[in-house]
């Protein structure tokens, strides 16, 4: 998920399985952190 490649692949798998409300975060995980969003280790 760091680069977004795996999460995009996972989204495709979910969509093919019938899920329709799928969201991808632009900017990958470092983008989330840079945006000041919470991170729990």
N, C-alpha and C positions, 0 to 999 in steps of 0.2 A: 504493500500500500504506500510505501514511501514515494514511489514515482507515479502511482496511479494505474499502472498497467494491470496489476492483479485485481484491483478493485473494479476496473472496467470489465475484465474477464468475468469476475464474479457477478457483476450486474447483468451481463449477457446470459449467464447460466440461470440466474433468477428469472429474468424476463422469459426465457425459453420454458421455464417451469410454470409460467402462468402469473407470476407476480407483475403488477402494473404500477405500483407506487414506489419506484426505485429512484433514489437520489444519489448522485455522485458529488463529492466535495471537490471543487476546483482548487488547485493549489496544493494538493496532497497533504500529508500529515504535517510537514514543516510549515505549510501555509496556514493550517489550523492553529499551530502554536504561535506563529507570527501575528495572527489576528487576535491574540490574547484570549483564546478560548481555553476552557479548563482541560487539563491533562492529568490523569491519575495513573501512577505507575504501580 
